[in-house]
Amino acid sequence: MSKMKKVRHCRRLLSKTDAIGVKIKRNRATVVLYVAALLFITTSFTTPVEKAKLFIHIEHYAGMQPLQMDTVYYKNELGQTFTVSRFRYYLSNIKLKKTDGTEVNLPGYFLVDEADPESKSITLSHVPEGNYHALSFTIGVDSLHNCSGAQSGALDPVNGMFWTWNTGYIFMKMEGHADASTSPGHIFEYHIGGYMAPNNCIRKAELDFGKKGLTIYDNKDNGIAIKADVLQLLKTPTTIDFSRLSSVTDFHNATIIADNYADMFTINADE
């Protein structure tokens, strides 16, 4: 074959190859457009995941009685009488657990204070609709925010729940008067905090909704009523004797109180 014929033959081959390449590109473009159109149509007709609000209402009790500040005397497991003058704590890292085992995180830090009725009502937005069997939350403030210095909102030091000398938060504060207390004025005070082992006082509570569970709907008042019992804080797993332990304001004995307040929450079936 002459050189000229070889050149013409190569050109014809290249032309065919180019034509095939153009067809492939066109086919790819067609496929991409088809897939995009299909996704658009599918998305257009897919029902979006609805989001709802969940209202958590917390009531403080002393056994079967609603907690009243200063005016009512209660008894601990040892029969020692006491009154409560201050009761406040942090809740955070709230999660809803679905019946299929998955969890929905509902971030936020909440300072619950018996002296502030509004603080006992927590509103959580953007909660996916669905069936849930349990609620969990942290009592306290996680290590990251303990190490971030003074912050704003519920974590603002102006709330009186921040140890500037220790660069950390007080997770729970309970104060009052007990005749058996050996502290000046027969007061008792439990200021519990600390996030580092072996004095880590961050505790987690998990509350089961029972057989009925909890179904969250959009455009509906979804509510949970929680009971926090100060008597539980004084008895399980360690019974608190005011004559022996009337003041905890640092890491000494703090985990004893923390272990007790981990069990003070229950679902209030009366509401």
C-alpha positions, 0 to 999 in steps of 0.5 A: 500500500502506498504512503498516500493510501495509508494516510487516507486509510488512517484518516477514515479510521480516525473519522470513524473513531471520532464519530464513535466517540461523539456517539458515546459522549452523546449517550453519556450526556443522555444518560446523565440527563435521564438520571437527573430527570428521574431524581427530580421526579422522584424527589418531587413525589417523595413525602418529606420528613416532617419535623415537630416540636416536643415540650418537656415539662419537669416537676420537682417532688419530695416523695409524693409531695410537690416540692415547696421551697423553705416552708415545708419540712420533709424527711430523709431515709433516716427520719431527719427533717429538712427544708429546701431553699435552692434546687437547680441543675443542668440538663443537656445532650437530650436524645430520643430513641426510636423503636428501631434502635436509632437515636435522634439528637436534640442539642442544647443546654438547659438550666432547670431551676425550681425558683424559675417556673419557666425553666422547668418547661423545655421546648425542643424544635425540629424533632422528626415524626416517628415512634419512640420508646425512650428519652435520655439526657445528661445531667451536667455539662460535657467536658468540651464545654467545661473546657471552653471557659465562661459562655452565654445563655444557660451556661453564662456565669451570671447564673451562679453555676460556674466555678471561676477558680476551677474553670468548670460548671456546677452540675447540680446545686441543692441547699437548705436547712436540716436540724441534724446538720453540723454546719453553721446555722444547720444548713446543708449545701451540695454543689456538685461538679467535675468532669475528670476521673476519678471525680467525674460527676457527669451522669446520664439518665434514660427514661422508658416510655413503657408499652405505649411509647411516644409517637411524635406528630407534626402540628400536634402538642407533643409533650412529656412530663418528668418528675425529679424527686429530691428524696431520691437524691438523698437515698439511692444508692447512698443514704445521706446523713446530714450529720455526717455529710452536710456540705459538698462544694468541691470534688470530695464526696461529690460522686456520692451525690452524683450517683444519687441524682442519676436516679432521681428522674422518672416519667410522671404518669400522672400528667 
